[in-house]
Every structure is written in structure tokens, then in C-alpha cells.
């Protein structure tokens, strides 16, 4: 597998990974919900979207 493909895949996953502010567990959110608040699948707390630098 090309190193370029691996770096693209890892970059995409990093952009979708969020850490729950309550239980501190990581999870990957669907790309369709990248800009939305989602519920933690472990404890049910709300996880806000990542802030994009301006």
C-alpha cells in the first residue's frame, strides 16, 4: 500500500476522532456528523464538534 494512501486515511480518521469531555474515551464519528454535536456511545454525554482554526 502506498505511503500516501496510508497518510490520507490516517488524516481522515484523526479529523473524525473526538474525546468525550465526561468519560474521556475516544470515538470516531461519521463524516456526515463532523460539524454536529453527537452523543458519546459510552456514557451518553454531548460531544461538541472540534473547533476549526480561523
C-alpha positions as CSV (number, residue, x, y, z in Angstrom):
1,X,0.0,0.0,0.0
2,X,1.2,3.4,-0.8
3,X,2.5,5.7,2.0
4,X,0.4,8.5,0.5
5,X,-2.8,6.4,0.8
6,X,-2.0,5.5,4.4
7,X,-1.4,9.1,5.4
8,X,-4.6,10.2,3.8
9,X,-6.6,7.5,5.6
10,X,-4.9,8.4,9.0
11,X,-5.5,12.1,8.5
12,X,-9.2,11.5,7.8
13,X,-9.6,9.3,10.9
14,X,-7.8,11.9,13.0
15,X,-10.3,14.6,11.8
16,X,-13.2,12.4,12.9
17,X,-11.9,11.3,16.3
18,X,-13.4,13.0,19.3
19,X,-12.8,12.6,23.0
20,X,-15.8,12.7,25.4
21,X,-15.4,15.6,27.9
22,X,-17.1,13.5,30.6
23,X,-15.7,9.9,30.4
24,X,-12.5,10.9,28.3
25,X,-13.0,7.9,25.9
26,X,-12.2,8.4,22.2
27,X,-14.6,7.6,19.4
28,X,-14.8,8.1,15.7
29,X,-17.9,10.0,14.4
30,X,-19.4,9.6,10.9
31,X,-18.2,12.1,8.4
32,X,-21.8,13.2,7.9
33,X,-21.8,14.4,11.6
34,X,-18.4,16.1,11.6
35,X,-19.9,19.5,12.2
36,X,-22.6,18.4,14.6
37,X,-22.8,17.7,18.4
38,X,-23.0,13.9,18.9
39,X,-23.8,11.7,21.9
40,X,-21.0,9.7,23.5
41,X,-21.6,6.0,22.8
42,X,-20.1,5.1,26.2
43,X,-21.8,7.5,28.7
44,X,-24.3,9.5,26.7
45,X,-22.8,12.9,27.2
46,X,-22.8,15.5,24.4
47,X,-19.6,15.9,22.5
48,X,-19.3,19.2,20.6
49,X,-17.7,19.4,17.2
50,X,-14.0,20.3,17.0
51,X,-13.3,24.0,16.6
52,X,-11.7,24.8,13.3
53,X,-8.8,27.3,13.4
54,X,-9.5,30.5,11.7
